[in-house]
Amino acid sequence: MMTSFGGYLRFRIRQLGRILYSAGWPGVVALPLLLVFALQGVEAMGGAPGWSIPLIAVLLSISWHYRRKDHLFLKRTGFAVGWILGLEYAMVSTLVVLPLLIYSGNWPMLPVAILGSLACGFLPVRTVQASFNPAFIVNWLPVTLFEWRSALRRYGVLFALLWLLSLTAPYGMAVLLIVLLLWASLIPSVFEYQEPREVTIAVILNGGGLWQHGLRHFALQLVVFVPGLALHLAFHPQYWYLALIGLGFIALMLAFSIAYKYATWHPGRQRVIQSLPVTLAYFSLFFPLLLPVVGFYLLRFVKRARDHFKMAYHA
Amino acid sequence: MLDISNLTASYGNTLILDAINLKAAAGEIHGVLGGNGAGKTTFFKALCRLGPSFSGAVSWEGTTLSPAEIGYLPAEPYFYPYQTGQEYLELCSHRSPGFPIDKWNGLFQLPLKGLTETYSTGMRKKLALLGILAGGYQVLLLDEPFGGLDLESTEILYEILEELKRNGLCLLLSSHIMATVRKVCDRVSYLSEGQIQQTFDKVDFPALEQFIKTKVHDRTKAAWAEIRKPL
């Protein structure tokens, strides 16, 4: 059993580069986000009961178990699937809960967390492909915000965690700003696909154009962050401008991502290529000195997107 | 009347379509036939401005027709990822909100609550077809609409095409299946070497089959003679 796990581990390590590459923006953004969550988590867990540590390990393992699609592949290649997956979950979840164990000194919970994760590898697998996130996560959204519906099905947990973090705005005057900046940095991943032309025609062209599409998206952000904004303004009214700055960055990333998507449109290309300007836009969130360059690119992409619409859809 | 005049399309310096002229009436299904690589898909893509550089004029009932007024069913439809069939149809019918999605889906019985990633090739084709019907277009371009469909769905598609014809839509359709062309098309244009070589009315379809046989036979006669030559 251990030999096949060793082989599996080598196989996974070889995959690592490709996994990081295919993770794209969400993956790159997820790393600092996870760090923030871990630090917040460690602090918040100070007064939490001891069993919450194995619970986190098991929840992580379950969510991973039901997201992966390689069960059948591993079975066909002759691996002892239950053991292989269980050991992988145990390794990773131990790493995740390690800071909590160190902080709380609750070491007896370590074997419970390991055994719990190990057991997750043996859970039965669903045969029908389905999105991980339950329907209520997307069903409240208007269908015209199809990019968000799709993104929430892909990265719903990440967005949900970030939103929950916005509810901790009373704890610090900069909390909401940080959450809004991190949220803004995820926005390019929402617009990373091109829709079929029939959808563009019906929703964008006959639905008020790019400007209105952008406004629809911005209105959604405002609705989503109403509780966080209210809490921030109630507890730190003197720092109202920090919320405004955060919303400004969200508006910037929305405008940039939408304009970029249609400016770089190409028939047959289904995925938006993330290039240098997107990287600059991303870094401008943390280095505002880059904002003039991003502004220049934004104007350029808006013009290109308009040209594309003129060329592709008008007589 | 759909009037396409002097449609020229090229990829870089390679000319694919050379001044194509074609007319099709409302309520007509006009077949576009041709060998692999003859330019059928390029013809449709040029009308929708998807890809090739092009020139020429397209009008519908005497008025210039914009690409946004043409529905296009590609041979291999693409959908936005992590989207359900229901959402796709709701988006497509955004400009014609009266489109009864459930009633039309009664024909194909697609699992509209499921993600499009879980659909088979045939199901994707059916969903894309419903999508362009939901769009309320008057002119439809159907590139190999029967490709990947099962026998029952093929019959249903025949019925749908008849219904669209009755409703006065103009359809350009490409297919490699002669039986299909014979059954659904009112006229057929044969595309070869970047030009429409000949257009056949329904009564002339036997002549069309003879035309294709002769064309193939002329091309293959010498090759077969070589193959059959003893080594």
Chai-1 contact restraints between the chains, C-beta under 6 A:
chainA,res_idxA,chainB,res_idxB,connection_type,confidence,min_distance_angstrom,max_distance_angstrom,comment,restraint_id
A,Q129,B,T118,contact,1.0,0.0,6.0,A-B,restraint_1
A,V143,B,E87,contact,1.0,0.0,6.0,A-B,restraint_2
A,V143,B,E90,contact,1.0,0.0,6.0,A-B,restraint_3
A,V143,B,L91,contact,1.0,0.0,6.0,A-B,restraint_4
A,F146,B,L91,contact,1.0,0.0,6.0,A-B,restraint_5
A,S150,B,Y80,contact,1.0,0.0,6.0,A-B,restraint_6
A,S150,B,P81,contact,1.0,0.0,6.0,A-B,restraint_7
A,S150,B,Y82,contact,1.0,0.0,6.0,A-B,restraint_8
A,S150,B,Q83,contact,1.0,0.0,6.0,A-B,restraint_9
A,R153,B,Y82,contact,1.0,0.0,6.0,A-B,restraint_10
A,R154,B,Y82,contact,1.0,0.0,6.0,A-B,restraint_11
A,Y193,B,Y80,contact,1.0,0.0,6.0,A-B,restraint_12
A,Y193,B,P81,contact,1.0,0.0,6.0,A-B,restraint_13
A,E195,B,Y80,contact,1.0,0.0,6.0,A-B,restraint_14
A,P196,B,Y78,contact,1.0,0.0,6.0,A-B,restraint_15
A,E198,B,C92,contact,1.0,0.0,6.0,A-B,restraint_16
A,E198,B,G131,contact,1.0,0.0,6.0,A-B,restraint_17
A,E198,B,G135,contact,1.0,0.0,6.0,A-B,restraint_18
A,V199,B,L91,contact,1.0,0.0,6.0,A-B,restraint_19
A,I201,B,A68,contact,1.0,0.0,6.0,A-B,restraint_20
A,A202,B,L91,contact,1.0,0.0,6.0,A-B,restraint_21
A,A202,B,C92,contact,1.0,0.0,6.0,A-B,restraint_22
A,A202,B,H94,contact,1.0,0.0,6.0,A-B,restraint_23
A,A202,B,R95,contact,1.0,0.0,6.0,A-B,restraint_24
A,V203,B,L91,contact,1.0,0.0,6.0,A-B,restraint_25
A,V203,B,H94,contact,1.0,0.0,6.0,A-B,restraint_26
A,L205,B,A68,contact,1.0,0.0,6.0,A-B,restraint_27
A,N206,B,R95,contact,1.0,0.0,6.0,A-B,restraint_28
A,P267,B,L50,contact,1.0,0.0,6.0,A-B,restraint_29
A,P267,B,G51,contact,1.0,0.0,6.0,A-B,restraint_30
A,Q270,B,Y78,contact,1.0,0.0,6.0,A-B,restraint_31
A,A312,B,R49,contact,1.0,0.0,6.0,A-B,restraint_32
A,Y313,B,P67,contact,1.0,0.0,6.0,A-B,restraint_33
A,Y313,B,A68,contact,1.0,0.0,6.0,A-B,restraint_34
A,H314,B,S66,contact,1.0,0.0,6.0,A-B,restraint_35
A,A315,B,T64,contact,1.0,0.0,6.0,A-B,restraint_36
A,A315,B,S66,contact,1.0,0.0,6.0,A-B,restraint_37
